[in-house]
């Protein structure tokens, strides 16, 4: 998964305005206490970050 796909998925589920806010503020234990943006900036693969987001949002398996 590329960063562009990650952000497209985020916007699809949270909206274009709220996705970046959520990514900057929601801390996930699956990512070692980082937010999605911090994890991406630290070099964690977008697919791993997306899986943490997917779990945090309780999205259906089809969105994994």
N, CA, C and O atoms as a Maestro MAE file, in Angstrom:
{
 s_m_m2io_version
 :::
 2.0.0
}

f_m_ct {
 s_m_title
 :::
 protein
 m_atom[256] {
  # First column is atom index #
  i_m_mmod_type
  r_m_x_coord
  r_m_y_coord
  r_m_z_coord
  i_m_residue_number
  s_m_chain_name
  s_m_pdb_residue_name
  s_m_pdb_atom_name
  i_m_atomic_number
  :::
  1 25 0.843 -1.169 0.000 1 A "UNK " " N  " 7
  2 3 0.000 0.000 0.000 1 A "UNK " " CA " 6
  3 2 0.894 1.239 0.000 1 A "UNK " " C  " 6
  4 15 1.887 1.311 0.724 1 A "UNK " " O  " 8
  5 25 0.523 2.192 -0.813 2 A "UNK " " N  " 7
  6 3 1.250 3.465 -0.867 2 A "UNK " " CA " 6
  7 2 0.573 4.477 0.056 2 A "UNK " " C  " 6
  8 15 -0.563 4.285 0.490 2 A "UNK " " O  " 8
  9 25 1.277 5.525 0.334 3 A "UNK " " N  " 7
  10 3 0.719 6.585 1.183 3 A "UNK " " CA " 6
  11 2 -0.554 7.161 0.572 3 A "UNK " " C  " 6
  12 15 -1.499 7.478 1.295 3 A "UNK " " O  " 8
  13 25 -0.589 7.298 -0.750 4 A "UNK " " N  " 7
  14 3 -1.780 7.858 -1.395 4 A "UNK " " CA " 6
  15 2 -3.001 6.975 -1.178 4 A "UNK " " C  " 6
  16 15 -4.102 7.479 -0.955 4 A "UNK " " O  " 8
  17 25 -2.812 5.667 -1.243 5 A "UNK " " N  " 7
  18 3 -3.936 4.765 -0.988 5 A "UNK " " CA " 6
  19 2 -4.372 4.849 0.474 5 A "UNK " " C  " 6
  20 15 -5.566 4.842 0.775 5 A "UNK " " O  " 8
  21 25 -3.401 4.927 1.374 6 A "UNK " " N  " 7
  22 3 -3.736 5.068 2.792 6 A "UNK " " CA " 6
  23 2 -4.622 6.292 3.003 6 A "UNK " " C  " 6
  24 15 -5.672 6.201 3.640 6 A "UNK " " O  " 8
  25 25 -4.197 7.441 2.466 7 A "UNK " " N  " 7
  26 3 -4.967 8.669 2.667 7 A "UNK " " CA " 6
  27 2 -6.317 8.628 1.953 7 A "UNK " " C  " 6
  28 15 -7.287 9.211 2.437 7 A "UNK " " O  " 8
  29 25 -6.390 7.960 0.831 8 A "UNK " " N  " 7
  30 3 -7.675 7.805 0.140 8 A "UNK " " CA " 6
  31 2 -8.653 7.010 0.997 8 A "UNK " " C  " 6
  32 15 -9.831 7.353 1.099 8 A "UNK " " O  " 8
  33 25 -8.147 5.945 1.611 9 A "UNK " " N  " 7
  34 3 -9.004 5.143 2.493 9 A "UNK " " CA " 6
  35 2 -9.435 5.942 3.720 9 A "UNK " " C  " 6
  36 15 -10.592 5.883 4.137 9 A "UNK " " O  " 8
  37 25 -8.505 6.679 4.285 10 A "UNK " " N  " 7
  38 3 -8.841 7.508 5.448 10 A "UNK " " CA " 6
  39 2 -9.954 8.493 5.095 10 A "UNK " " C  " 6
  40 15 -10.920 8.638 5.843 10 A "UNK " " O  " 8
  41 25 -9.817 9.162 3.964 11 A "UNK " " N  " 7
  42 3 -10.820 10.144 3.542 11 A "UNK " " CA " 6
  43 2 -12.148 9.476 3.233 11 A "UNK " " C  " 6
  44 15 -13.204 10.048 3.504 11 A "UNK " " O  " 8
  45 25 -12.115 8.285 2.675 12 A "UNK " " N  " 7
  46 3 -13.352 7.572 2.360 12 A "UNK " " CA " 6
  47 2 -14.142 7.239 3.625 12 A "UNK " " C  " 6
  48 15 -15.373 7.239 3.606 12 A "UNK " " O  " 8
  49 25 -13.448 6.958 4.710 13 A "UNK " " N  " 7
  50 3 -14.127 6.551 5.944 13 A "UNK " " CA " 6
  51 2 -14.371 7.699 6.916 13 A "UNK " " C  " 6
  52 15 -15.323 7.659 7.696 13 A "UNK " " O  " 8
  53 25 -13.532 8.708 6.878 14 A "UNK " " N  " 7
  54 3 -13.656 9.791 7.851 14 A "UNK " " CA " 6
  55 2 -13.992 11.142 7.229 14 A "UNK " " C  " 6
  56 15 -14.325 12.088 7.942 14 A "UNK " " O  " 8
  57 25 -13.907 11.235 5.928 15 A "UNK " " N  " 7
  58 3 -14.135 12.509 5.258 15 A "UNK " " CA " 6
  59 2 -12.828 13.260 5.075 15 A "UNK " " C  " 6
  60 15 -11.890 13.109 5.858 15 A "UNK " " O  " 8
  61 25 -12.785 14.067 4.033 16 A "UNK " " N  " 7
  62 3 -11.548 14.772 3.688 16 A "UNK " " CA " 6
  63 2 -11.112 15.751 4.768 16 A "UNK " " C  " 6
  64 15 -9.913 15.961 4.956 16 A "UNK " " O  " 8
  65 25 -12.036 16.341 5.466 17 A "UNK " " N  " 7
  66 3 -11.690 17.328 6.495 17 A "UNK " " CA " 6
  67 2 -11.257 16.673 7.802 17 A "UNK " " C  " 6
  68 15 -10.326 17.139 8.458 17 A "UNK " " O  " 8
  69 25 -11.937 15.593 8.177 18 A "UNK " " N  " 7
  70 3 -11.674 14.987 9.479 18 A "UNK " " CA " 6
  71 2 -10.520 13.984 9.458 18 A "UNK " " C  " 6
  72 15 -9.874 13.784 10.487 18 A "UNK " " O  " 8
  73 25 -10.245 13.354 8.327 19 A "UNK " " N  " 7
  74 3 -9.197 12.330 8.253 19 A "UNK " " CA " 6
  75 2 -7.842 12.832 8.752 19 A "UNK " " C  " 6
  76 15 -7.215 12.152 9.564 19 A "UNK " " O  " 8
  77 25 -7.363 14.000 8.299 20 A "UNK " " N  " 7
  78 3 -6.059 14.441 8.795 20 A "UNK " " CA " 6
  79 2 -6.074 14.804 10.281 20 A "UNK " " C  " 6
  80 15 -5.072 14.625 10.974 20 A "UNK " " O  " 8
  81 25 -7.187 15.305 10.762 21 A "UNK " " N  " 7
  82 3 -7.309 15.636 12.189 21 A "UNK " " CA " 6
  83 2 -7.226 14.359 13.016 21 A "UNK " " C  " 6
  84 15 -6.491 14.295 14.002 21 A "UNK " " O  " 8
  85 25 -7.977 13.354 12.613 22 A "UNK " " N  " 7
  86 3 -7.980 12.071 13.318 22 A "UNK " " CA " 6
  87 2 -6.588 11.465 13.292 22 A "UNK " " C  " 6
  88 15 -6.106 10.965 14.309 22 A "UNK " " O  " 8
  89 25 -5.941 11.508 12.133 23 A "UNK " " N  " 7
  90 3 -4.602 10.932 11.981 23 A "UNK " " CA " 6
  91 2 -3.576 11.635 12.862 23 A "UNK " " C  " 6
  92 15 -2.592 11.024 13.277 23 A "UNK " " O  " 8
  93 25 -3.798 12.903 13.146 24 A "UNK " " N  " 7
  94 3 -2.879 13.666 13.991 24 A "UNK " " CA " 6
  95 2 -3.155 13.506 15.481 24 A "UNK " " C  " 6
  96 15 -2.264 13.757 16.293 24 A "UNK " " O  " 8
  97 25 -4.359 13.097 15.862 25 A "UNK " " N  " 7
  98 3 -4.738 13.136 17.269 25 A "UNK " " CA " 6
  99 2 -5.020 11.781 17.915 25 A "UNK " " C  " 6
  100 15 -4.871 11.649 19.130 25 A "UNK " " O  " 8
  101 25 -5.418 10.779 17.148 26 A "UNK " " N  " 7
  102 3 -5.817 9.505 17.733 26 A "UNK " " CA " 6
  103 2 -4.600 8.612 17.929 26 A "UNK " " C  " 6
  104 15 -3.975 8.187 16.957 26 A "UNK " " O  " 8
  105 25 -4.264 8.328 19.171 27 A "UNK " " N  " 7
  106 3 -3.102 7.501 19.521 27 A "UNK " " CA " 6
  107 2 -3.539 6.039 19.563 27 A "UNK " " C  " 6
  108 15 -4.578 5.703 20.132 27 A "UNK " " O  " 8
  109 25 -2.733 5.183 18.953 28 A "UNK " " N  " 7
  110 3 -3.071 3.759 18.875 28 A "UNK " " CA " 6
  111 2 -1.989 2.909 19.538 28 A "UNK " " C  " 6
  112 15 -0.804 3.029 19.227 28 A "UNK " " O  " 8
  113 25 -2.422 2.056 20.449 29 A "UNK " " N  " 7
  114 3 -1.472 1.177 21.127 29 A "UNK " " CA " 6
  115 2 -0.827 0.201 20.154 29 A "UNK " " C  " 6
  116 15 0.319 -0.204 20.348 29 A "UNK " " O  " 8
  117 25 -1.563 -0.185 19.095 30 A "UNK " " N  " 7
  118 3 -1.011 -1.101 18.092 30 A "UNK " " CA " 6
  119 2 0.210 -0.517 17.392 30 A "UNK " " C  " 6
  120 15 1.014 -1.246 16.811 30 A "UNK " " O  " 8
  121 25 0.339 0.796 17.454 31 A "UNK " " N  " 7
  122 3 1.467 1.481 16.820 31 A "UNK " " CA " 6
  123 2 2.452 2.002 17.863 31 A "UNK " " C  " 6
  124 15 3.219 2.928 17.597 31 A "UNK " " O  " 8
  125 25 2.425 1.407 19.034 32 A "UNK " " N  " 7
  126 3 3.373 1.800 20.073 32 A "UNK " " CA " 6
  127 2 3.097 3.164 20.670 32 A "UNK " " C  " 6
  128 15 4.019 3.859 21.097 32 A "UNK " " O  " 8
  129 25 1.826 3.552 20.700 33 A "UNK " " N  " 7
  130 3 1.462 4.842 21.273 33 A "UNK " " CA " 6
  131 2 1.634 6.010 20.320 33 A "UNK " " C  " 6
  132 15 1.702 7.161 20.751 33 A "UNK " " O  " 8
  133 25 1.704 5.727 19.040 34 A "UNK " " N  " 7
  134 3 1.817 6.786 18.027 34 A "UNK " " CA " 6
  135 2 0.481 7.035 17.359 34 A "UNK " " C  " 6
  136 15 -0.405 6.180 17.355 34 A "UNK " " O  " 8
  137 25 0.358 8.217 16.798 35 A "UNK " " N  " 7
  138 3 -0.781 8.498 15.935 35 A "UNK " " CA " 6
  139 2 -0.461 7.941 14.552 35 A "UNK " " C  " 6
  140 15 0.674 7.547 14.284 35 A "UNK " " O  " 8
  141 25 -1.457 7.910 13.681 36 A "UNK " " N  " 7
  142 3 -1.225 7.431 12.317 36 A "UNK " " CA " 6
  143 2 -0.172 8.281 11.621 36 A "UNK " " C  " 6
  144 15 0.722 7.745 10.965 36 A "UNK " " O  " 8
  145 25 -0.266 9.588 11.754 37 A "UNK " " N  " 7
  146 3 0.707 10.465 11.084 37 A "UNK " " CA " 6
  147 2 2.113 10.264 11.647 37 A "UNK " " C  " 6
  148 15 3.083 10.210 10.890 37 A "UNK " " O  " 8
  149 25 2.227 10.152 12.966 38 A "UNK " " N  " 7
  150 3 3.537 9.912 13.576 38 A "UNK " " CA " 6
  151 2 4.134 8.593 13.090 38 A "UNK " " C  " 6
  152 15 5.329 8.506 12.808 38 A "UNK " " O  " 8
  153 25 3.290 7.575 12.996 39 A "UNK " " N  " 7
  154 3 3.756 6.265 12.543 39 A "UNK " " CA " 6
  155 2 4.254 6.341 11.100 39 A "UNK " " C  " 6
  156 15 5.314 5.804 10.776 39 A "UNK " " O  " 8
  157 25 3.497 7.001 10.245 40 A "UNK " " N  " 7
  158 3 3.926 7.144 8.851 40 A "UNK " " CA " 6
  159 2 5.227 7.931 8.769 40 A "UNK " " C  " 6
  160 15 6.141 7.563 8.031 40 A "UNK " " O  " 8
  161 25 5.303 9.016 9.533 41 A "UNK " " N  " 7
  162 3 6.518 9.843 9.530 41 A "UNK " " CA " 6
  163 2 7.725 9.077 10.070 41 A "UNK " " C  " 6
  164 15 8.862 9.369 9.699 41 A "UNK " " O  " 8
  165 25 7.482 8.102 10.942 42 A "UNK " " N  " 7
  166 3 8.563 7.296 11.514 42 A "UNK " " CA " 6
  167 2 8.991 6.164 10.581 42 A "UNK " " C  " 6
  168 15 9.917 5.413 10.888 42 A "UNK " " O  " 8
  169 25 8.310 6.049 9.441 43 A "UNK " " N  " 7
  170 3 8.682 5.032 8.471 43 A "UNK " " CA " 6
  171 2 7.945 3.716 8.587 43 A "UNK " " C  " 6
  172 15 8.302 2.747 7.918 43 A "UNK " " O  " 8
  173 25 6.927 3.665 9.419 44 A "UNK " " N  " 7
  174 3 6.124 2.446 9.519 44 A "UNK " " CA " 6
  175 2 5.320 2.321 8.231 44 A "UNK " " C  " 6
  176 15 4.767 3.305 7.739 44 A "UNK " " O  " 8
  177 25 5.256 1.121 7.691 45 A "UNK " " N  " 7
  178 3 4.588 0.875 6.414 45 A "UNK " " CA " 6
  179 2 3.118 1.300 6.475 45 A "UNK " " C  " 6
  180 15 2.426 1.011 7.451 45 A "UNK " " O  " 8
  181 25 2.649 1.978 5.441 46 A "UNK " " N  " 7
  182 3 1.247 2.413 5.417 46 A "UNK " " CA " 6
  183 2 0.251 1.274 5.619 46 A "UNK " " C  " 6
  184 15 -0.802 1.483 6.221 46 A "UNK " " O  " 8
  185 25 0.561 0.077 5.129 47 A "UNK " " N  " 7
  186 3 -0.363 -1.039 5.320 47 A "UNK " " CA " 6
  187 2 -0.475 -1.404 6.796 47 A "UNK " " C  " 6
  188 15 -1.562 -1.747 7.262 47 A "UNK " " O  " 8
  189 25 0.616 -1.337 7.532 48 A "UNK " " N  " 7
  190 3 0.568 -1.622 8.979 48 A "UNK " " CA " 6
  191 2 -0.225 -0.536 9.703 48 A "UNK " " C  " 6
  192 15 -1.009 -0.833 10.604 48 A "UNK " " O  " 8
  193 25 -0.023 0.706 9.312 49 A "UNK " " N  " 7
  194 3 -0.769 1.812 9.922 49 A "UNK " " CA " 6
  195 2 -2.251 1.657 9.598 49 A "UNK " " C  " 6
  196 15 -3.104 1.857 10.463 49 A "UNK " " O  " 8
  197 25 -2.558 1.297 8.334 50 A "UNK " " N  " 7
  198 3 -3.960 1.135 7.958 50 A "UNK " " CA " 6
  199 2 -4.617 0.034 8.777 50 A "UNK " " C  " 6
  200 15 -5.766 0.181 9.193 50 A "UNK " " O  " 8
  201 25 -3.917 -1.060 9.017 51 A "UNK " " N  " 7
  202 3 -4.502 -2.146 9.813 51 A "UNK " " CA " 6
  203 2 -4.826 -1.683 11.232 51 A "UNK " " C  " 6
  204 15 -5.832 -2.098 11.807 51 A "UNK " " O  " 8
  205 25 -3.987 -0.839 11.789 52 A "UNK " " N  " 7
  206 3 -4.264 -0.291 13.115 52 A "UNK " " CA " 6
  207 2 -5.473 0.641 13.070 52 A "UNK " " C  " 6
  208 15 -6.320 0.612 13.963 52 A "UNK " " O  " 8
  209 25 -5.547 1.465 12.026 53 A "UNK " " N  " 7
  210 3 -6.702 2.364 11.853 53 A "UNK " " CA " 6
  211 2 -7.965 1.535 11.676 53 A "UNK " " C  " 6
  212 15 -8.990 1.804 12.301 53 A "UNK " " O  " 8
  213 25 -7.881 0.530 10.821 54 A "UNK " " N  " 7
  214 3 -9.015 -0.355 10.559 54 A "UNK " " CA " 6
  215 2 -9.561 -0.943 11.858 54 A "UNK " " C  " 6
  216 15 -10.772 -0.959 12.079 54 A "UNK " " O  " 8
  217 25 -8.669 -1.420 12.708 55 A "UNK " " N  " 7
  218 3 -9.085 -2.003 13.988 55 A "UNK " " CA " 6
  219 2 -9.677 -0.941 14.909 55 A "UNK " " C  " 6
  220 15 -10.693 -1.181 15.560 55 A "UNK " " O  " 8
  221 25 -9.052 0.224 14.968 56 A "UNK " " N  " 7
  222 3 -9.525 1.290 15.854 56 A "UNK " " CA " 6
  223 2 -10.909 1.784 15.456 56 A "UNK " " C  " 6
  224 15 -11.722 2.129 16.313 56 A "UNK " " O  " 8
  225 25 -11.173 1.817 14.156 57 A "UNK " " N  " 7
  226 3 -12.467 2.294 13.687 57 A "UNK " " CA " 6
  227 2 -13.526 1.202 13.648 57 A "UNK " " C  " 6
  228 15 -14.707 1.488 13.450 57 A "UNK " " O  " 8
  229 25 -13.115 -0.038 13.834 58 A "UNK " " N  " 7
  230 3 -14.071 -1.149 13.794 58 A "UNK " " CA " 6
  231 2 -14.681 -1.342 12.422 58 A "UNK " " C  " 6
  232 15 -15.875 -1.614 12.293 58 A "UNK " " O  " 8
  233 25 -13.860 -1.200 11.404 59 A "UNK " " N  " 7
  234 3 -14.355 -1.326 10.031 59 A "UNK " " CA " 6
  235 2 -14.561 -2.792 9.672 59 A "UNK " " C  " 6
  236 15 -13.957 -3.672 10.285 59 A "UNK " " O  " 8
  237 25 -15.416 -3.062 8.673 60 A "UNK " " N  " 7
  238 3 -15.670 -4.451 8.281 60 A "UNK " " CA " 6
  239 2 -14.430 -5.106 7.663 60 A "UNK " " C  " 6
  240 15 -13.536 -4.425 7.159 60 A "UNK " " O  " 8
  241 25 -14.397 -6.425 7.713 61 A "UNK " " N  " 7
  242 3 -13.260 -7.182 7.197 61 A "UNK " " CA " 6
  243 2 -12.979 -6.864 5.736 61 A "UNK " " C  " 6
  244 15 -11.825 -6.915 5.311 61 A "UNK " " O  " 8
  245 25 -13.988 -6.542 4.972 62 A "UNK " " N  " 7
  246 3 -13.802 -6.226 3.556 62 A "UNK " " CA " 6
  247 2 -12.954 -4.984 3.333 62 A "UNK " " C  " 6
  248 15 -12.450 -4.775 2.230 62 A "UNK " " O  " 8
  249 25 -12.790 -4.167 4.347 63 A "UNK " " N  " 7
  250 3 -12.011 -2.929 4.234 63 A "UNK " " CA " 6
  251 2 -10.567 -3.098 4.686 63 A "UNK " " C  " 6
  252 15 -9.777 -2.156 4.623 63 A "UNK " " O  " 8
  253 25 -10.231 -4.274 5.131 64 A "UNK " " N  " 7
  254 3 -8.893 -4.509 5.651 64 A "UNK " " CA " 6
  255 2 -7.901 -4.479 4.523 64 A "UNK " " C  " 6
  256 15 -6.704 -4.658 4.748 64 A "UNK " " O  " 8
  :::
 }
 m_bond[255] {
  # First column is bond index #
  i_m_from
  i_m_to
  i_m_order
  :::
  1 1 2 1
  2 2 3 1
  3 3 4 2
  4 3 5 1
  5 5 6 1
  6 6 7 1
  7 7 8 2
  8 7 9 1
  9 9 10 1
  10 10 11 1
  11 11 12 2
  12 11 13 1
  13 13 14 1
  14 14 15 1
  15 15 16 2
  16 15 17 1
  17 17 18 1
  18 18 19 1
  19 19 20 2
  20 19 21 1
  21 21 22 1
  22 22 23 1
  23 23 24 2
  24 23 25 1
  25 25 26 1
  26 26 27 1
  27 27 28 2
  28 27 29 1
  29 29 30 1
  30 30 31 1
  31 31 32 2
  32 31 33 1
  33 33 34 1
  34 34 35 1
  35 35 36 2
  36 35 37 1
  37 37 38 1
  38 38 39 1
  39 39 40 2
  40 39 41 1
  41 41 42 1
  42 42 43 1
  43 43 44 2
  44 43 45 1
  45 45 46 1
  46 46 47 1
  47 47 48 2
  48 47 49 1
  49 49 50 1
  50 50 51 1
  51 51 52 2
  52 51 53 1
  53 53 54 1
  54 54 55 1
  55 55 56 2
  56 55 57 1
  57 57 58 1
  58 58 59 1
  59 59 60 2
  60 59 61 1
  61 61 62 1
  62 62 63 1
  63 63 64 2
  64 63 65 1
  65 65 66 1
  66 66 67 1
  67 67 68 2
  68 67 69 1
  69 69 70 1
  70 70 71 1
  71 71 72 2
  72 71 73 1
  73 73 74 1
  74 74 75 1
  75 75 76 2
  76 75 77 1
  77 77 78 1
  78 78 79 1
  79 79 80 2
  80 79 81 1
  81 81 82 1
  82 82 83 1
  83 83 84 2
  84 83 85 1
  85 85 86 1
  86 86 87 1
  87 87 88 2
  88 87 89 1
  89 89 90 1
  90 90 91 1
  91 91 92 2
  92 91 93 1
  93 93 94 1
  94 94 95 1
  95 95 96 2
  96 95 97 1
  97 97 98 1
  98 98 99 1
  99 99 100 2
  100 99 101 1
  101 101 102 1
  102 102 103 1
  103 103 104 2
  104 103 105 1
  105 105 106 1
  106 106 107 1
  107 107 108 2
  108 107 109 1
  109 109 110 1
  110 110 111 1
  111 111 112 2
  112 111 113 1
  113 113 114 1
  114 114 115 1
  115 115 116 2
  116 115 117 1
  117 117 118 1
  118 118 119 1
  119 119 120 2
  120 119 121 1
  121 121 122 1
  122 122 123 1
  123 123 124 2
  124 123 125 1
  125 125 126 1
  126 126 127 1
  127 127 128 2
  128 127 129 1
  129 129 130 1
  130 130 131 1
  131 131 132 2
  132 131 133 1
  133 133 134 1
  134 134 135 1
  135 135 136 2
  136 135 137 1
  137 137 138 1
  138 138 139 1
  139 139 140 2
  140 139 141 1
  141 141 142 1
  142 142 143 1
  143 143 144 2
  144 143 145 1
  145 145 146 1
  146 146 147 1
  147 147 148 2
  148 147 149 1
  149 149 150 1
  150 150 151 1
  151 151 152 2
  152 151 153 1
  153 153 154 1
  154 154 155 1
  155 155 156 2
  156 155 157 1
  157 157 158 1
  158 158 159 1
  159 159 160 2
  160 159 161 1
  161 161 162 1
  162 162 163 1
  163 163 164 2
  164 163 165 1
  165 165 166 1
  166 166 167 1
  167 167 168 2
  168 167 169 1
  169 169 170 1
  170 170 171 1
  171 171 172 2
  172 171 173 1
  173 173 174 1
  174 174 175 1
  175 175 176 2
  176 175 177 1
  177 177 178 1
  178 178 179 1
  179 179 180 2
  180 179 181 1
  181 181 182 1
  182 182 183 1
  183 183 184 2
  184 183 185 1
  185 185 186 1
  186 186 187 1
  187 187 188 2
  188 187 189 1
  189 189 190 1
  190 190 191 1
  191 191 192 2
  192 191 193 1
  193 193 194 1
  194 194 195 1
  195 195 196 2
  196 195 197 1
  197 197 198 1
  198 198 199 1
  199 199 200 2
  200 199 201 1
  201 201 202 1
  202 202 203 1
  203 203 204 2
  204 203 205 1
  205 205 206 1
  206 206 207 1
  207 207 208 2
  208 207 209 1
  209 209 210 1
  210 210 211 1
  211 211 212 2
  212 211 213 1
  213 213 214 1
  214 214 215 1
  215 215 216 2
  216 215 217 1
  217 217 218 1
  218 218 219 1
  219 219 220 2
  220 219 221 1
  221 221 222 1
  222 222 223 1
  223 223 224 2
  224 223 225 1
  225 225 226 1
  226 226 227 1
  227 227 228 2
  228 227 229 1
  229 229 230 1
  230 230 231 1
  231 231 232 2
  232 231 233 1
  233 233 234 1
  234 234 235 1
  235 235 236 2
  236 235 237 1
  237 237 238 1
  238 238 239 1
  239 239 240 2
  240 239 241 1
  241 241 242 1
  242 242 243 1
  243 243 244 2
  244 243 245 1
  245 245 246 1
  246 246 247 1
  247 247 248 2
  248 247 249 1
  249 249 250 1
  250 250 251 1
  251 251 252 2
  252 251 253 1
  253 253 254 1
  254 254 255 1
  255 255 256 2
  :::
 }
}
